[in-house]
């Protein structure tokens, strides 16, 4: 999905807006994403995608760069 396309079709909230909201506001629960222009509060179709986006962004922010680099080096040696 393109970052400029609407993720929440009910309230026309783009993927980019949701990603930026997650980075800046650092919500803990998916329900907090509703503060991003009402995302997920209409028909509910986008809620699963919002859950996945929050999990992905949260996991990515917890990665230690050194650990990531070392794991990649190890992976490259194996393959």
N, C-alpha and C positions, 0 to 999 in steps of 0.2 A: 504494500500500500504506500502510495506517495505521501510524503509528510504534509503536503498541502491539501490532500483530499480529506473530506469530512469523515471522521471516525464515528461521531455521534450525529446521525442523520436528523434526529428530531430537533436538535438545537444548533446544528451546523458547527460543531466543534472539531477542528482539524487535529490530525495526529500530531502535528508540530506543537500545537497549543498544549495538548495533554503531556507530551514529553517534556516540554519546558516547565509546565506546572509541577511535574514530578521532580525535576532537577532542582527547582528553586524552593518549592514549599516542603519537599520531602515528606509526603503523606505516609502514614503508617498503615492505614486501612483503605481498602478500595472505596468505601463509602465517602471518604474525604475527597475523592476525585470529583464528586458532584459540585464542589466549590469552583471547579474549572468550567464556568459558563453553563452549569447544569448537566454536564456529561453524565450519561447513564441514568438519568432520572425520568426519561420519557417512556418509550416503549420497552426498554430493557435489552434490546438486541445487542448493544455494544458492551454490556457488562462483562462478558467472558473475555473479550479482547482487552478491556480496561484492567481486569485482574492480571492477565498475562503481561501486559505492559508494565504494571507496577512491580510484579515479581521480577521481570527481566531487568528493569532499571535499578531496583534495589540490590539484586545480586551483582550487577555490574559495578555498582558503587562500593561494594565490600571487597572487591578483589585488590589484593596487595600487588603493586606493580612488580616488585622484586620476585615474589612468589610466582606470578604469572610468567615473567621472563624465564625463570629457571625451569618451570614446568614445560614451557615451549621448547627450550633447549634440549631437555630430556626427551621430549616427544620426537624432535627432529633426529636425534641419534638413533632412535628405535626404528623409524621409518626410512 
